[in-house]
Amino acid sequence: MEVPFNKVRLYLNCFVVSFLFFSFQAIADFQALTDKGLEGITAQAELPSVPLLEGVDFNVQSSGIEIDLDVQASIGSIEWKDEDGIGNLGQEGSLILKGVHIGGTNQSITKELVRSPTPFQPSELAMIHGMLVEADPQKGTLITINKMGDTLGNGIDIIVNDIYFGKDLSPQGQNGLGLVLEDISNFVSDDYLNRINEIFGLSLASVDDGLATSGGNYYPFKLRMQPIESSNNIDVSLNLQDGLGGDLTDLPGINGLGQSSMILDAQFVVYIDKIAVYRDDWEAGILGFMVYQGIDTDGDGFEDTVGPATLSNMKLETITHQLVDGGQVQAMHFSNIDFKADIAMENIYLGNPETGSLGALHINDLHINNTEMWIYAHE
């Protein structure tokens, strides 16, 4: 598993590696600013003139860290295993992802690249620039990503060589399902908006990002995590009376981890140039996929501006969940799910994108609200 990181620039002393969410090895060059330089840094987390971003208290307005990241990553395999399968006579089965690759290539990704063990050249890196991290004791932690990809449409590419359902068939020489997510970005191009406006009879325009960007505009991805303090304290202290650190019986609280919870908010526009699956020489996919939220800025009843999709005040907590049969399990509980978005798909196809087109799809005013979800182990 190789993850060469290049051009990682930090604008705060000594903080960041643990933040980068990757559990694999990283090689990075850090450049620390002087105290004078640090004093001048104030992370601004706002996109000018987008109504949905105003008045929602997302602006922590305090010093933070800024990260520029060009990255390429490869993971040999990811496997989820179900030891007893489905039903009383079920057999052990797995969901297996083999050859997960993250990078950024300027060329179109072919089915040959999807199957290649090295689809990206060493210089083909995914670009994530202007990542801001701010923390406030009351408002939580705010993560803003200003740029994913470039203005030429070269976003983050994700390739999975093979996906196997139930059983790994690679020893028999059988390919799994190939998957590509090509050019994931938060850049909304004028060309794309012109096309979907024509297809769906819309009149959408993007908001000036204030960066003098040509050909379109960036929309910052924002994620805020606000922990909620729990009354159940977790004692994980070790009994050191024997001088050797004790054994597992000396770890208080091992049977009851208590409860933890947080509030999640997110605002984003995401564009994906191509989502496709491959089975041998056959493929199916979507071209020009965008998740956003249309805004009527002049009150005429028609959405005219691209705004961010929003996830508001979703609560995540660990609880004891009551089952229908009367049993109890520990579960992750997602509550107050409130998600608003519009979704545009420029071309849904089977086989060849041109000759196998099934048409375009636009989902307007998708609103998921007052929704709860529990996730727990199935015995």
N, C-alpha and C positions, 0 to 999 in steps of 0.2 A: 504494500500500500504506500503510494508516494503522494505527497502533497507539497510540491514546491511553491512556496509563497514568495512573491517578488513585490518590491515597491510598497511595503507596508509602512506608512508614515504615521506616527503617533504625535499628537500635539498635547501631551501631558506626560509627566515623568512616571515611569515605573508602574504601569497598571495593566494591562490589556490581554495578555495571552489567555487567561482563564475565561475571558469574555467571548472569545471567538467561536464558541459553540462546537468546534470540531474536536473530536476526541482522538484525532490522529496527530502524528508528529508534524511540527511546523518549523520552517527555517525562515527567519525574518530579520530585517535590519531595522532597528529602532533609532530615531533621531529625537533626542530630548531638547526641548526649548529651554532657554534661560528663564530665570524668574521674571525678568522684564517681559519676555515674550509671552509667558503664561498669563501675565496680568492683562494682556490685551485680548485674550480669547473669550468671547461670549458666543455660545452656540445659539444661533437664531433658528427656531423650529417653526417657521411659518411660510406659507406660500401666498404671495400677494393676491388679493382680490378673489379668492375662492370662498364663497359664503359659508360653506360647511365647516371650514377650518377656523372661522372667527367665533369667538365667544365660547369655545368649548374647553378653555383652560388647559390647552396642551402646551403652552409656552412656559417652560420652567424658568427661562431667563436667568441662567446661572452658568458659571464656567463648567466645561465638561471636557471630553476628549473627542478628537476627530481622527478618523481612520480612513486611509485610502488603501484599497486592497485589490491586487491583481492576482488571481489564484487559478490553479489547476489541481484537480484532485482525482484520485482513482481509488475505488474500494473493490477488493476482489470479489466478495460475496456478502450478502445479507440474508439471513435465514430465520424465519419464524416457524417454530415446530409445535404441532399439536400431537401429543403423545397418544391420545385415544381416539382421534379421528371424529367421525360423525356417527351418532347412534350407539346402541349397545354393542354392536359387532364392528365398530369402527376400527380402522387401523391407523398407525402413526402416519402423519402426513406433514408436509411443509409448504410454506410459501417462500420461494427462493429467488433472490435477485442476484444475478451474476454479472460482474463487469459494470459497475456504476462509475460513470466518468462525468466530471464537471470541467468545462473549459469555455472557450469562446473563439470560434473560427469564423472567418469572413466568408468562406465558401458555403454553398448549400450542402446540407448533410444528406448523403445518399444512403441507401440501404446497406451498401458495402461498408460505409463508415459506422453505421449502427452495429454491424456485426464485428467490427475490427477491435482487437484487444487494445490498440493504441490509436484511438480515433483523432486525437489532438497532437499537433506538433508541440515541442517544448515551449515555443514562443506564443502559442495560442492560449491566452489566459482570459478568464472571465473577469470583467471589470466591475468593481463595486467601489464607488468613490463618494466622498463626503458623508461617511457614516458618523453620526453624532450620537454620543451617549451622555445623558445628563441624569443626575440623581437628586431627588429632593425627599426629605423625611416625611413630608405630608402627601405629596403628589405621586410618589413612587419613582420609577425609572422610565425615562423616555428615550427610545431608540429611533433615530431618523436616518433613513438612507436616501440621499439626494439623487444619486445617479447609479443606475444599473445598466451597463452597456453604453454605447456611444450614439451620436446623432446620425450615424450611417445605418442604423438598424442592427448593429452587431451586439446582441445582448448575451446573456448567460445561456449556454447550451448544456443540457443534461441528457446523457445517453445511458440506457441500460441495455447491455448486450443481449441478455436472456432473462426472461421471467418464467419460472416453472411453477405450476399450480399442483400441489399434492406430492409430486415426486420429481427428483432431479433426473432428467432424461439425457443429460450430456454424455454420460458414459456409453450410451447407445448411439451417440452421434446425432441426436435429434436437437435441433435448435428450439429454444423457448420463444416466447413472444418478445420481439424487440420493441423498444420504446425510445422515442426522441421528443424532447421539448426544446425547440429551437428558438433562439433569440428571445429569451425572457427579459423584459425591460420595463422600466417605468417611464419610457419616452414615448409620447404620443405624436406621431408624425402627421403633418398636414396632408400628405398623400393618402394615408390610411383613412383619415377623417373624410376626405373628399370621396373616397370609394364607398364607404358605408353610408354617407349622406345620400349618395346617388341610389344605392341599392334599397335603402329603407325609407327614403323620403324624409330624412332628418336634416337638421340645420345646425349641427354641432360644431363648435370651435373650441380650441384649447385655450387655457389661460396662460398669459405671459409669465414665464417662470422667473423673470428678472435677471436671467443669465445671458441675455443677448444671444440665445440659441437660435440657430437657423434651421428651417425645415420642420419645426415642431417645438414641443416643450416637455420638460421633465416635470413629473409629479412626485414629490417626496413620499416615501413609504414611512408611516409613523406607527409605532407600537408603544403603548404605555402599559406598564405592569405595576399595579399598586397592591402590595401585600396588605392583608387584613390580619391584625394580631389575634392570635388564638389564646384562649384561657388555658388550654392544655399544654403545659410546658413539657418538653421532652428532655429527660435526663439521660445523657449518654456518657456519663463519667465512669471511669474504670476503677475498680477496687484494686489498689496496688499493695495490699497488706502483705502478700507473699513475696513482694519484691520482684516478681517476674511478669507482672501485668495481669495475672489472673487468667480465667478462661471465660467462655461465653456465658456461664452462669453468673459471672460478676458484672454483667452489663445490664444495669437497671433499665427498665422501660423497653426491653427488647420485644415484649409481647404487645405493647400498645404504643404506637408511634404518635398518637394524638391526632389532631386535625390541623391542616394548613389550608389557607385559602388566599385568593387574590382576585382583583378586578382587572380585566383586560379590555383595552380599547385599541382599535386599529383603524387607520384611514389609508387607503391606497388606490392607485390605478395600476393595473398590471396588463401588459400587452405580451402576447406570445405569437410569434410569426407562424409557428407550425407545431401541432401536436399530432403525432402519428404512431401507429402500432404496425408491426411487421410480422408476417408469418411466411417464411420462405420468400417467394417472389411477390406475395400479395401484401398490400398495405391499405390502411384506412386512416383518415385523419381530419383535422380541422386546420384551415389556414386563416390567419387574421383573427385571432381570439382576443377579446378585450373585456375586462371587468372594470366597471366605472360606475358613476352615478350621474345621470343627466340633471341639469339644474335649469329652471326657468328664471332667468335673471331679470326679465322685463315685465313679468306678470301677464303675458299674453296667452298663457295656457300651453305653450310649446317649449320643450327643453332645448336650450340653445348653447349650453356650455357644458364641457366635460368637467365633472367634479369627482371626488374620490368616493369609492365604496366605503361604507362605514360598518364597523362592529362596535357596538356601544355597551359599556358597563356589563360585559359578560362576567359572571362569577364562576370561578373554578375552585373547588374544594374537595377534600377527601372526607368521606362520611361513612357511616354504617347504613347500608341500604337494605330495606325490607323487601324480600322477594314475595312473589305471588303464593308460593307454597308455605310461607311462614318463616322460612329461613332468613338468615342475615349474612351479608357479605360486606367486605370493605370495597368501596367503589370511588371512582372519580365522578364528581357530580358537576355538570355544566348547567348553569341556570341563567335565567334572564338573557337568553340568546336573542339579540336584536341586530339583524344584519340587513342592510339595504344596499341594493346594487342594480345596475343594468348590465346585460351581457350581450355582446355582439360577436357573431361568428360569420366571417365573410364568405367562407366556402367550406362546406362539409362534403367529403368525397369518399368514394370507394374505388380502389385501384389507382387510376391516373387522376390527378387533381383537375385536369381539364375535361377529359372525356367521361370521367366517372363522377362528376359533380352532382350532388343531391340538392344543391341550393344553399341559400343563406338563412341564418336564424338570428332574430333579435328578441331578447327577453327584456321587457320594459317594467320598471318599478317592482322588481323582486323584493319582497319584504318578509323576512322570517322573524317572527317576534313571539314573545311569551312561550318560548320553547325550552324544554329541559332534556338533558341526556345523561344517562348513567353508563359508565363503562366499568366492568368488573370481570374477574376471572370466572370462567364457566367450568364447573366441576363435572 
